[in-house]
Structures are given as structure tokens and as C-alpha cells.
Amino acid sequence: MGKPDGTQTDVLEVLRGVVDGVKAGTVFGAPVRHKGITVLPVARIRGGGGGGRGDNSNGRAADGSGGGLGLSARPVGVYVIGDDTVTWSPAVDVTKVILGGQLVGIVALLTLRTLFKMIRDRRQQPPPEEPTMTE
């Protein structure tokens, strides 16, 4: 990455700036203290990156390089710290709750469908013939 004066930007400098910007305070805000109670935010922060460079194998002056970085920060909950107590209040991820409910509903429908097919198939089968006694 070039700077306006033509020099190259230190890649580690850029990465440090990005990583420093992703903190629990970014997701929730700074810890708050009021009337002897402190609320301490907690976040799950994940990241990954990679890069590479390649030279042209046939001797021409062409080459290439590239890279990428991804970061994710999600609220997990807060610790509420009082004079003698510490309690945990989890953050509810409504999207996960809805997706979980949909998954349970789909499994229930598929199970009921299979059960009804089994009942229908049993009713449609003719009763077994009774053996006759022959001497």
C-alpha cells in the first residue's frame, strides 16, 4: 500500500490499527460504574488473515501478490459486579433462537410425515390369510 509521498505502508502497522479497533468496548461500550455497581461487557472476537505472492515462471517482469483479513466481534453478555455479588447476564442472539426454532420445526414435520406414511401403509396392506386345515 503506498502513501501519498510514494513510500510503502508497513503492513504490521495497518494490522495493528485494525486489531486495536476490535475490542469488547467496540461491541458493547466501555465498562460503566454507577452507585456501586459495575457493568463489564464481554465480547467474542475472532479474526483471521492470509496473503501470498507469486512470480511469473516464464521470466517476464510480471508478478502478483494479495492478502486479506477478516475480523468478527459479537456481544456475549455482561458481568454485573456489585458490592458482594457478581452475576452474568448473557446477550440473547435472536437470530440463533429463531434458526434453532426453525430447525426443531423442520425435524418435527419430517418425523410426523414419516410416521403418517407408516400408519397409512399398514392400513392399506390386506390382512394376512388364515391358514386352512387340510387333511
N, C-alpha and C positions, 0 to 999 in steps of 0.2 A: 504494500500500500504506500503510495507516495504522498509526501507532504507538499504543501504549496511551494516550498523552496527547493523541491526536487530530491530531497533526502528520503530514505526509506523509514517507515514507522516500525518500531520494534514490535514484533508480533506478541511477545510476552507482555508488553505494556498494554496492548489492546485487550488481551485476555484477562489481565488483572483488573482492568476497568470494568469489564463485563461481569466477572465473577463477584467483584466487590459490590456491584449493584443488586445482586440477588441475595437477599437476607430475609430472615423472619420479619424484620421490620418493614420490608418491601411488601410483604403479603398482608400483614396484619396492622402494621404501625408500631411505634415504639412502645415499650412497656409503660403502663400507666399506674401511678400510685395516687390513691385518694382515700382519705380518712382511715389510714392504717391498712388498707387493702391494696395489694399489688396484683395487676393482671399481666402475666407474662405470656406473650404469644409464642406459638410453636408452629413451624412450617417444615414441610418435606421439600428439600431442594435437591434436584438431580441435574446432572449435566454430562455431556459427552462431546467429543470432538475428534477430528481427524484431518489429515491432509496428505498430500502426495505431490510428487514431481516426476516428470518423465522427460527424457531426451529423445530426440529423433535418432533412430538407429541407422539411417542411411547417410549420415554425415552432413546433412543440411543444417542450417542455423536455426531450425525450429525446435522449440521445446515448450512444455506446458507445466503448470502447477495449479493446485487448487486446495481448498480446505473448507471446513465448515465447523460450526459449533452450535450446539443446542442446549438450552437450559430450561428447566421447568421448576416452578415454585408453587406449591399448593398449601393452603392452610390445613393444619391438622387439628388444632384446638388451642386452648389456653389453660394455663395454670392460674388459679385464683389463690393468692397467698394472703392469709390473714395473720392475726397475732399468733395463734397457736395451731392453725389448720392450713393444710394445702389441699385443694380439690382440683380435679381435672375435669374440664368441660370440652368434650370433643366437638369439632366442627362437623356438621352433617353435610355430606356430599349428596345433594338431592338427585343429581344425575345417576349416581350409583344406586341409590334407593329405587329409583324408577326402573332402571335397567334390570335390577335384581327382581323386582316385581314382575316385569315382563317375562323374564326367564322362567320364573316359577309358573306363571300362567301358561306359557307355551308347553312346558313339560306336563302340566296337569291336563291340558287339552289333548296332547298326543297320547297320554296314558288312558284317558277316557275313551278316545277313539278306538284304541286297540282293544279295550275291554268290551265296548259295544260290538265290535266286529266279532269277537269271540262268542259273545252271547247270541248274536244273530246266526252265526254259522252252526252253533249247536242246535238251535231251534229248527233250522232248515234240514238237518240230517234226518232221514227216516229212522224210525225206531228199529232196533235190531230184531231180526226174525226169531221167533221162538222155535226151538228145536222140536221136531215131531218124533214121536216114538214109533219106530217100525220094528217089527219082529220077523 
